[in-house]
Amino acid sequence: MIDETVAEIEAMQTHSSSVVAVKAANALRELADREYPTVSEYLRDLERNSNALRRANPSHASLHTTQRDIVTTVDEANPDTVADAVAATEDAIDRVVDEVMTAKEGAAAAAAERFEDGDTILTHDYSSTLLEAIELAAGDGVHLDVYVTEARPRYIGRKTVRTLAGIDRVTPHLLTDAAAGHILDSCDRVVVGMTCIVDGQLYNRVGTLPIAATAAELDVPMTVVGASTKIIDEGGFAFQNEHRSATEVIREPTEGFEVVNPAYDTTPLHLVDTVVTDEGVERP
């Protein structure tokens, strides 16, 4: 299960960083089924597998923080037996998963309150927290027009628009990333999720920066939605971008030129109007 989860995260089959953090935490439960002669060997294997999970996607702050939390908690418990270590691990996983899901739900609820009936918004890529917020708002009777960019080159936005199509009171539209400027001046707000915010910089799926810059030029406010666990301003985590396969951009031979395919870009927070988390609303 741990190896499968590492491979899944590396392949980005799971796109929500909150879901990634939960999957990675639960993967560590596999260690309970293994046999260890000593506590120290158990702790070494816990550390080794946790490191493998974190390395699978060094861009996800929530993956990093939750894995370090689990390992540190078990280590600081000073278990006397392997059974005690396993029990401490299970307790730490349960707590971390609950905290991630509670924070995600809280952020979605806070964001839902920001939507007004008849709003037209533009979003980019895929955010399970934002989708939950839209569904909550629609459930409360709010009608929304939502424009979704494809999020090229992997077209993850198509997953978003298909989900929105199944929500009553939401009218979804799909457009290319390059067409965002065409529709932005008729939008009330840009609303996106977050991979993480580190040291005053928003890291999110590539394409977020040009949308934010265009929105700022057109005086369209931009809101970022996500769990507070994704915000790190005290060090301990260094964001590492991922450069993905050239075949996602072009399938023909690439002789004579290089294909640049970063997974994320960096948006300065001065382009963001509000950040909505489970802890409330902040203005950067």
Secondary structure, DSSP 8 states (H G I E B T S, - for coil): -HHHHHHHHHHT-S--HHHHHHHHHHHGGGGGGS--SSHHHHHHHHHHHHHHHHHT-TT-HHHHHHHHHHHHHHHHT--SSHHHHHHHHHHHHHHHHHHHHHHHHHHHHHHHTT--TTEEEEEES--HHHHHHHHHHHHTT--EEEEEE--TTTTTHHHHHHHHTTSTTEEEEEE-GGGHHHHHTT-SEEEE--SEEETTEEEEETTHHHHHHHHHHTT--EEEE--GGGEE-SSS------B--GGGT--S--TTS----BSEEEEEGGG-SEEEETTEEE--
